[in-house]
Amino acid sequence: MVVVNTTNHSGPDAHLVDALAAADPSCRLQAALAAGTHPDPDLIETLVDRCAVEPDFFVRDMLTWALCRLPTASTVPRLVRELGSDSAQARSESLHTLSKIGDRLAWPAVSALLHDEHDEVTSTAWRAAVALVPPGDEAALAAELATELGQGDEHTQLSLSRALVGLGEAVLPVLDTAGMSPDPRIRAHAAATQQLCSDPDSGFTRSLELAKRVAVAGPDL
């Protein structure tokens, strides 16, 4: 049994507030689990603040689950405000949680971060945008995301490709257009994404490398 200090807080959730900041990640995980098991809107601020600084992936995942268990009417506005944080992790975790909640009221704020200066934030924003895009706006989102083709490292490119694939048939004309770009990096990334569309189980790294070679040397390689 974990014993926590409650001297800095008062109220029925004092032990959870302290446990969420404990040095032991297993203690923080248990606290996040408890917060989700017994949802209390009074904990929204604490949970959102903790997401911004929590170093452990599994604890962050549990914090997200706990936030998803709380009333959307209270949680979504607070998470949207967090998107304006100076902390990249705060923005990224808020985007991730909003994508899990699935409330399209967050769409305008989410779409504003599609070109964030931090790769992890943009990757999360892409996934969130695909989850929250209003029906009928898929093609417009595909065109917006396509402006990032050819940018970043392989991990970032794979994240973008997966987001584009998630838009379904709306992305196909956009990829066809990108495939005619004068920039070989864009052509290669578009080709690898098309391969991912037709065969989701294909190896992205191999497809991307082959597409790069073809884009530079021509189809007769």
C-alpha positions as CSV (number, residue, x, y, z in Angstrom):
1,M,0.0,0.0,0.0
2,V,1.3,3.4,-1.0
3,V,1.2,6.1,1.7
4,V,1.1,9.6,0.4
5,N,1.5,13.0,1.9
6,T,-1.6,15.2,2.0
7,T,-0.2,18.2,3.8
8,N,-0.2,20.5,0.7
9,H,-3.8,19.8,-0.3
10,S,-7.2,19.5,1.2
11,G,-10.5,17.8,0.3
12,P,-11.5,14.2,-0.6
13,D,-9.0,14.0,-3.6
14,A,-6.0,15.3,-1.7
15,H,-4.3,11.9,-1.7
16,L,-4.8,11.5,-5.4
17,V,-3.3,15.0,-6.1
18,D,-0.2,14.1,-4.1
19,A,0.1,10.6,-5.6
20,L,-0.1,11.9,-9.1
21,A,3.2,13.9,-8.4
22,A,4.9,11.1,-6.5
23,A,8.5,10.1,-7.4
24,D,7.5,6.4,-7.9
25,P,5.8,6.0,-11.4
26,S,3.8,3.0,-10.1
27,C,2.3,5.2,-7.5
28,R,1.4,7.8,-10.2
29,L,-0.1,5.1,-12.4
30,Q,-2.3,3.8,-9.5
31,A,-3.4,7.4,-8.8
32,A,-4.3,8.0,-12.5
33,L,-6.2,4.7,-12.5
34,A,-8.1,5.7,-9.4
35,A,-8.9,9.1,-10.9
36,G,-10.5,7.4,-13.9
37,T,-12.2,4.7,-11.9
38,H,-14.0,7.3,-9.8
39,P,-14.3,10.3,-12.1
40,D,-14.4,13.7,-10.3
41,P,-14.7,16.9,-12.4
42,D,-12.7,18.7,-9.6
43,L,-9.6,16.8,-10.8
44,I,-9.7,18.1,-14.4
45,E,-7.2,20.8,-13.7
46,T,-4.8,18.5,-11.9
47,L,-5.0,15.8,-14.6
48,V,-4.4,18.2,-17.4
49,D,-1.5,19.9,-15.6
50,R,0.0,16.5,-14.9
51,C,-0.2,15.5,-18.6
52,A,2.1,18.4,-19.4
53,V,5.0,17.2,-17.3
54,E,4.5,13.4,-16.8
55,P,7.6,11.6,-18.1
56,D,6.2,8.0,-18.1
57,F,4.3,6.9,-21.2
58,F,2.1,4.4,-19.4
59,V,1.1,7.0,-16.8
60,R,0.3,9.6,-19.5
61,D,-1.9,7.0,-21.2
62,M,-3.7,6.4,-18.0
63,L,-4.1,10.1,-17.4
64,T,-5.7,10.4,-20.9
65,W,-8.1,7.6,-20.0
66,A,-9.0,9.3,-16.7
67,L,-9.7,12.6,-18.6
68,C,-11.9,10.7,-21.1
69,R,-14.0,9.5,-18.2
70,L,-14.9,13.0,-17.2
71,P,-17.8,15.2,-18.5
72,T,-16.9,16.4,-22.0
73,A,-18.6,19.7,-21.5
74,S,-15.9,20.5,-18.8
75,T,-12.9,18.6,-20.2
76,V,-12.9,19.7,-23.8
77,P,-12.7,23.5,-23.2
78,R,-9.9,23.0,-20.7
79,L,-8.0,20.8,-23.1
80,V,-8.5,23.4,-25.9
81,R,-7.0,26.1,-23.7
82,E,-4.0,23.8,-23.2
83,L,-3.3,23.9,-26.9
84,G,-2.0,27.4,-26.4
85,S,0.6,26.3,-23.9
86,D,4.3,27.1,-24.4
87,S,5.0,23.4,-23.6
88,A,5.2,21.1,-26.5
89,Q,4.3,18.1,-24.3
90,A,1.3,20.0,-23.0
91,R,0.1,20.7,-26.5
92,S,0.8,17.1,-27.7
93,E,-1.0,15.4,-24.8
94,S,-4.0,17.7,-25.1
95,L,-4.3,16.9,-28.8
96,H,-4.0,13.2,-28.0
97,T,-6.7,13.3,-25.4
98,L,-9.0,15.4,-27.6
99,S,-8.6,12.8,-30.4
100,K,-9.7,10.1,-27.9
101,I,-12.7,12.1,-26.7
102,G,-13.8,12.8,-30.3
103,D,-15.7,16.0,-29.7
104,R,-15.7,18.0,-33.0
105,L,-16.1,21.3,-31.1
106,A,-12.3,21.0,-30.7
107,W,-11.7,20.9,-34.5
108,P,-10.8,24.6,-35.1
109,A,-8.2,24.6,-32.3
110,V,-6.8,21.3,-33.4
111,S,-6.5,22.2,-37.1
112,A,-4.6,25.4,-36.0
113,L,-1.6,23.1,-34.9
114,L,-1.2,21.2,-38.1
115,H,2.1,23.0,-38.8
116,D,3.4,23.4,-35.2
117,E,7.2,24.0,-34.8
118,H,7.6,20.7,-32.9
119,D,7.5,17.4,-34.9
120,E,5.8,15.5,-32.0
121,V,3.1,18.1,-31.8
122,T,2.4,18.2,-35.5
123,S,2.3,14.4,-35.7
124,T,-0.2,14.3,-32.9
125,A,-2.2,17.1,-34.5
126,W,-2.4,15.2,-37.7
127,R,-3.8,12.1,-36.0
128,A,-6.2,14.3,-34.0
129,A,-7.3,16.1,-37.1
130,V,-8.2,12.9,-38.9
131,A,-10.3,11.8,-35.9
132,L,-12.1,15.2,-35.6
133,V,-12.4,16.5,-39.2
134,P,-16.0,17.4,-40.0
135,P,-17.8,15.2,-42.5
136,G,-17.2,16.6,-46.0
137,D,-13.9,18.4,-45.1
138,E,-11.7,15.3,-45.6
139,A,-10.4,16.5,-49.0
140,A,-9.5,19.9,-47.7
141,L,-7.7,18.4,-44.8
142,A,-5.8,16.0,-47.2
143,A,-4.7,19.0,-49.2
144,E,-3.5,20.8,-46.1
145,L,-1.6,17.8,-44.8
146,A,0.0,17.2,-48.2
147,T,1.9,20.4,-47.9
148,E,4.0,18.5,-45.3
149,L,5.0,15.7,-47.7
150,G,8.7,15.2,-48.0
151,Q,9.5,17.0,-44.8
152,G,11.0,15.7,-41.5
153,D,12.7,12.4,-40.7
154,E,11.3,8.9,-41.5
155,H,9.3,8.7,-38.3
156,T,7.6,12.0,-39.1
157,Q,6.9,11.0,-42.6
158,L,5.4,7.7,-41.5
159,S,3.1,9.6,-39.1
160,L,2.0,11.9,-41.9
161,S,1.4,9.0,-44.3
162,R,-0.7,7.1,-41.7
163,A,-2.8,10.3,-41.2
164,L,-3.3,10.7,-44.9
165,V,-4.3,7.0,-45.3
166,G,-6.8,7.5,-42.5
167,L,-8.7,10.0,-44.7
168,G,-9.6,7.3,-47.1
169,E,-10.4,7.9,-50.8
170,A,-10.3,11.7,-50.3
171,V,-6.5,11.5,-50.2
172,L,-6.0,9.8,-53.6
173,P,-6.3,12.9,-55.9
174,V,-4.0,14.8,-53.5
175,L,-1.4,12.0,-53.7
176,D,-1.7,11.9,-57.5
177,T,-1.0,15.6,-57.7
178,A,2.0,15.3,-55.2
179,G,3.4,12.5,-57.3
180,M,4.0,15.0,-60.1
181,S,5.8,17.5,-57.9
182,P,9.2,18.7,-59.2
183,D,10.6,17.9,-55.7
184,P,11.8,14.3,-55.6
185,R,11.3,14.2,-51.8
186,I,7.6,15.0,-52.3
187,R,7.2,12.5,-55.1
188,A,8.9,9.8,-53.1
189,H,6.8,10.4,-50.0
190,A,3.6,10.5,-52.0
191,A,4.5,7.2,-53.7
192,A,5.2,5.5,-50.4
193,T,1.9,6.8,-49.0
194,Q,0.0,5.4,-52.1
195,Q,1.6,2.1,-51.4
196,L,0.5,2.3,-47.8
197,C,-3.0,3.1,-49.0
198,S,-3.2,0.0,-51.2
199,D,-1.3,-2.3,-48.8
200,P,-1.5,-1.2,-45.2
201,D,0.8,-4.1,-44.2
202,S,3.6,-3.1,-46.5
203,G,6.9,-2.0,-45.1
204,F,6.9,1.8,-45.1
205,T,10.7,2.1,-44.9
206,R,11.3,-0.1,-47.9
207,S,8.6,1.6,-49.9
208,L,10.0,5.0,-49.1
209,E,13.5,4.0,-50.0
210,L,12.5,2.5,-53.3
211,A,10.3,5.5,-54.1
212,K,13.2,7.8,-53.4
213,R,15.4,6.0,-55.8
214,V,12.7,6.0,-58.5
215,A,12.0,9.7,-57.9
216,V,15.6,10.6,-58.4
217,A,16.7,8.2,-61.1
218,G,13.4,7.7,-62.9
219,P,11.0,4.8,-63.4
220,D,13.5,2.7,-65.5
221,L,15.8,2.2,-62.4
